[in-house]
Amino acid sequence: MAGDGVDGDVTVSNGVPPTPPPKRHVDCARLGMLGDLVEGAAAGPSPPCAPTGQNHENDPARVIVVCTPGLSKTMGALHPVGALWEGPVNLLRTRAQHKDFVERLEAAGATVHDVRAVLERDARRSVTARLALEDLAARCLSYELHPDAKRIAAEANSGPAAARGHLYHVSPEYKSLVLEKMDVAQLVEIILTRPTVTVVPSLRDTGLTASYAFNPLANIIFCRDQQVTTRKGIVMARLRSTQRHHEVDVLEFCLRKLSLRVIGRVTEPNAFLEGGDFFPAGPDLCFIGVGPRTNMQAVSYMLENDLFGTRRVAVVRDDYERQQTRMHLDTVFNLLTSDCCLMLRDMMGGDSPTRRLVDEWVRDAEGAPYVKGRVDVEFSLYVRENGYNIIPIDGEDQLAYGCNALNLGGGRVLSVHQKTAREIARSPFFSGDVQFMPFDAVTAMYGAVHCCSQVVQREADYTPFSPLAHTMRLEKCYVCSSTVYPGHGTMFVRNDSKSFRFCRSKCRKLFAMKKNPRHLRWTKAFRAAAGKELVVDATFEFERRRNVVAKYDREVMASSLRAMTKVSEVKVLRQADFHRRRMRAKEVTERKDGIRDLTQSIQLVEPVLVRERAEARARVGQAMREEEPQARMAVDE
């Protein structure tokens, strides 16, 4: 390939340029664009990462990654089964429904990043970003010389110069030159379609002809599978299907370009991990499925490297079924709220032939190794033990992606199956809001809204596991009983060491004037003394301060947190019932006052007909009185 030359613009015979000096990959780690993904990147301090991770599936989703269908989908639609799809696809309807999906995510307050837009970001104005994109495209574009190229060249009596030209046009140098002249949109299409160009000596025109083959990323629309987002950050997965392996590289490129925290990657040959098998369930617990896609080797890698960030990890084993239609945990299970979930009815119960079994891995402290605790616990029993109420889903509805809903946080659920959405809304266990959206053009590719989105950041930030709960003490104002937050209000300490808190200067001055709060009509003490507030109730016992040292127990803490939510709901209901009963006497009094007013002022509400008759009689009488003097004068004459 190389020819003799000197400094400057030099070419050799047959138009083959000299071999340029070796290039190194662009170091984009300092910009948070490529990081460890780029081979040869210079070592240096890691770039600051954007908030990444999720504590619970019910926390509000703030950053979501999606991929809009494009040319790679068009290629996959040519043979759906070969593209790992369930059936034929109408790409126009797919794009319309996916656009509606993205609009709903943005309406819920989430920042949505599209893979195509992230790949193109800054590449037109930043040379560093442009070179990073070219390097990724170079790994996706393949040049190869036809196996019979030498024979064809020999039959044509081509010389050594022609042979060197053939080799140059399939070399990395020529590929780099081609990519350098391309537009950013062309580079993105190369990354998503992964073309292979095979050149053959043609003995005419330019001397070469080319044929093209593509290996498109037809399933990259399902952004859930390429990574797992835990409490600590993002773990890049390793997909079971070999034709999807390159999707992980593309997603990792995009995540690092967004400065999101990538904390690990599954690389072992026998380890497989896919994001549809993972559900975060709070700082204490997370679920991960082991079945047709994810295996125990990948789970062991995450346990050994402390990538989950929770005290307990529930490994949900699919030992008896392993069907394509139930390939991931999110196809048969989903978390709707902090105490409500969906589950396939057919796999519930210890006698079910398709039951799931749970192995629980536990650690005692942050950084301590995980140890297997309970084993072979039936899944629905385990879920109920952890405070979740189950909404069962029939097998037919599960096949229509009833379980594959997306929780946007705070009980806001997006469902693609109308019957399941109605069952969720009618369930007494569900207290949120569920929306239905048509998504049948996308579900034909074996996935729904949960599969099409990867939530990389939810509102609750990750905090290291610690048995010491950091809470702030809220005080009550002595005069008006308002809440006094830390750093607000004033405190007065009397000579006997008794302290008094005040929310504002008004309350402090009233205390200095020795005003009794029970005599001020706008205070809570007055309302309680007058019987206008609920004072005696069992729910108030939970708020009573107890100066008793209690030994820490995580199970007790978790159950107490769940009980606090229930107690708050009961308290609101009882206060509403108290107000309703207190208003009954007022209703009786208002009814008596209304009857008295009606009796005393009945003329104000007389029927219209009676009033018109009275006015008519008055007019007739007036007319007769006016005519009487005229008649008398006529008689006298």
Salt bridges, closest charged atoms under 4 A:
ASP27 OD2 - ARG30 NH1 3.93
GLU57 OE2 - HIS450 NE2 3.37
GLU57 OE2 - ARG458 NH2 3.67
ASP100 OD2 - ARG104 NE 3.28
GLU120 OE1 - ARG124 NH1 3.66
ASP122 OD1 - ARG125 NH2 2.93
GLU134 OE2 - ARG130 NE 2.65
ASP135 OD2 - HIS25 ND1 3.39
ASP148 OD2 - ARG151 NH2 3.70
GLU155 OE2 - ARG151 NH1 2.97
ASP183 OD2 - ARG124 NH2 3.40
GLU189 OE2 - ARG116 NH1 2.88
ASP205 OD2 - ARG204 NE 3.19
ASP225 OD2 - ARG244 NH1 3.13
ASP225 OD1 - HIS328 ND1 3.90
GLU247 OE1 - ARG244 NH2 2.99
ASP249 OD2 - HIS246 ND1 3.70
ASP249 OD1 - ARG265 NH2 2.62
GLU252 OE2 - ARG256 NE 3.05
GLU252 OE1 - ARG265 NH1 2.58
GLU274 OE1 - HIS328 NE2 2.62
ASP284 OD1 - ARG311 NE 2.80
ASP284 OD2 - ARG312 NH2 2.73
ASP284 OD1 - ARG554 NH1 3.47
ASP306 OD2 - LYS232 NZ 2.72
ASP306 OD1 - ARG363 NH1 2.72
ASP318 OD1 - ARG356 NH1 3.68
ASP319 OD2 - ARG317 NH2 2.66
GLU321 OE2 - ARG326 NH1 2.33
GLU321 OE1 - ARG356 NH1 3.04
ASP330 OD2 - HIS450 ND1 2.85
ASP339 OD2 - LYS566 NZ 3.73
ASP346 OD2 - ARG326 NH2 3.79
ASP359 OD1 - ARG317 NH1 2.83
GLU360 OE2 - ARG312 NH1 2.91
GLU366 OE2 - LYS232 NZ 3.87
GLU366 OE1 - ARG363 NH2 3.33
ASP376 OD1 - ARG317 NH1 2.85
GLU385 OE1 - ARG374 NH1 2.86
ASP394 OD1 - ARG345 NE 2.74
ASP397 OD1 - HIS417 NE2 3.88
ASP397 OD2 - LYS419 NZ 3.50
ASP440 OD2 - ARG93 NH2 2.86
GLU459 OE2 - ARG62 NH2 2.77
GLU475 OE1 - ARG545 NH2 3.55
ASP496 OD2 - ARG494 NH2 3.06
GLU533 OE1 - LYS524 NZ 3.90
GLU533 OE2 - ARG527 NE 2.85
ASP537 OD2 - ARG574 NH1 2.93
GLU541 OE1 - ARG544 NE 3.14
GLU543 OE2 - LYS571 NZ 2.61
GLU555 OE2 - ARG311 NH2 3.32
ASP577 OD1 - ARG580 NH2 2.93
ASP577 OD2 - ARG581 NE 2.99
GLU590 OE2 - LYS586 NZ 3.95
ASP593 OD1 - ARG596 NH1 3.07
GLU628 OE2 - ARG632 NH2 3.09
